[in-house]
Amino acid sequence: MYLVAAAAVGAVGAWALASLVELLSGLPLQLTWPGAVVLLVIGGCISAIAAGAWLRLRRDRVRTEPARAVALLALGKAAALGGALMAGGYLMFAMLSVPDLAVPAARDRVLRASVAMIGGLIVMVAGLVLERACRVPEDGDDDAEDDQPDL
């Protein structure tokens, strides 16, 4: 539920920023390719960390230091929250340009915002996978203890 709220906050923030920029400059907010590409790269890096943690903690059942597990969990939570925020914001940027799709610049904005939104979704999903990899079994749950490593 907190991810939906983060996406909504990102969308409202993007709408406010785009409205302010258009009000002050008279031109719609321009998105650049480097922002979208960096978000995709961050998503790839967090995906690699999440895959490594999942294999190490879940499949191989390797014990890890508690401080490392907490750091991975914090990274996962932050990535999921930040990815949802970014995805919601870039979705709003794309939606604001949809009415003007006949204009080539608007099509470019929609394309760039869509690629960045996909990057945000990748970051969010990778964060959720990392968060799940660090889950500790609840007390009294014997079946879950067989499936999950000791952290």
Long-range contacts (C-beta under 8 A, 24 or more apart in sequence): 2-81, 3-80, 3-81, 3-84, 3-124, 4-84, 6-81, 6-82, 6-84, 6-85, 6-88, 7-84, 7-85, 7-87, 7-88, 7-91, 8-88, 9-85, 9-88, 10-84, 10-85, 10-86, 10-87, 10-88, 10-89, 10-90, 10-92, 11-88, 11-89, 11-91, 11-92, 12-92, 13-85, 13-89, 14-88, 14-89, 14-90, 14-92, 14-93, 14-96, 15-92, 15-96, 18-92, 18-93, 18-96, 28-96, 28-97, 28-105, 28-106, 28-109, 29-93, 29-109, 30-109, 31-90, 31-93, 31-109, 31-112, 31-113, 31-116, 32-112, 33-112, 35-112, 35-116, 36-112, 36-113, 36-115, 36-116, 36-119, 37-115, 38-119, 39-86, 39-116, 39-119, 39-120, 39-123, 40-115, 40-118, 40-119, 40-122, 42-119, 42-123, 43-83, 43-119, 43-120, 43-121, 43-122, 43-123, 43-126, 44-122, 46-75, 46-79, 46-122, 46-123, 46-126, 46-127, 46-130, 47-122, 47-126, 47-129, 49-75, 49-126, 49-130, 50-76, 50-126, 50-127, 50-129, 50-130, 50-133, 51-129, 53-130, 53-133, 53-134, 54-129, 54-130, 54-132, 54-133, 57-133, 57-134, 57-149, 57-151, 58-133, 58-148, 58-149, 61-149, 62-149, 63-149, 63-150, 63-151, 64-149, 64-151, 66-151, 69-134, 69-151, 72-130, 72-133, 72-134, 73-130, 73-131, 73-134, 75-127, 75-130, 76-127, 76-128, 76-129, 76-130, 76-131, 76-132, 76-133, 76-134, 77-127, 77-131, 78-127, 79-123, 79-124, 79-126, 79-127, 79-130, 80-123, 80-124, 80-127, 80-128, 80-131, 81-127, 82-123, 82-124, 82-127, 83-120, 83-121, 83-122, 83-123, 83-124, 83-125, 83-126, 83-127, 84-120, 84-124, 85-120, 86-116, 86-117, 86-119, 86-120, 86-123, 87-117, 87-120, 87-121, 87-124, 88-120, 89-120, 90-114, 90-116, 90-117, 90-120, 91-117
